[in-house]
Amino acid sequence: MTTTLPAQRTILERFPAGHPRGSWPADEYATAQRAQGIDARVVMDLDSDQFLVVTDTTTQ
C-alpha cells in the first residue's frame, strides 16, 4: 500500500466568492503570478466561501 502526504500549499491571495465577477479576479491574479514564474492556481474553499490562489511551492 502506498501512502502519499498532502502537498504543502501556500495561499497567495483570497477573493470572496460573492464578488460580482465571480472567480475572475482570482483567475487574473493567478495568471499574473504565473507570468512571474510562480506556479499559481485557483481553488475554492467552501468553508470560508472564498476563491484562494495557491501554490504548491514555498514562496519567500
N, C-alpha and C positions, 0 to 999 in steps of 0.2 A: 504494500500500500504506500502510495506517495502522498506526502503532505506538503502543502505549499503555504508559506506565510503570506498574510495580506501585505500588499505593497504600501509603503510609506507614502502618503500624499501630502503635499504642501498646498494649502489654499492660498491662491494669489489674490483673489478678489471675490466678493459676494454681490449678487444682484437680486433684488426682490422679484419673486415670480409674478407678482401682481402688476408689474410695470406695463404701461400701455403698449410697449413694443415687444412684450414677451421676452424671449431669450436673446433678442438681437443685441442688446448692449453687452451681454456676456460673450456672445459669439464674436462680436467685433473686438472686444478686449483680448480674447483668446487668440484671434488672428494676429493682432498687433504683437502679442507675446511671441508667437511662432515666428513672426518676421524678425524678431530679435534673437532667435535661436533657442528659445525656451519651448520645450515640448508641452504646451498647454492644451487642455481640453475642457469642455463644459459638462458638468454633471448636475443632476437635480437632487437637492437634499429635501426629501419630503417632510422630514421632521421640522425643519425651520422654514419651509416653503420658500426656498431660495435657489437660484442657479449659482453654482460655485465654479469658478475657473481654477482648476487644479493642475498640478504637475506631479509626476512620479519621481522626479529628480529633486535633489536638495538644492535650494536656492540660497543665495547669500543675503 
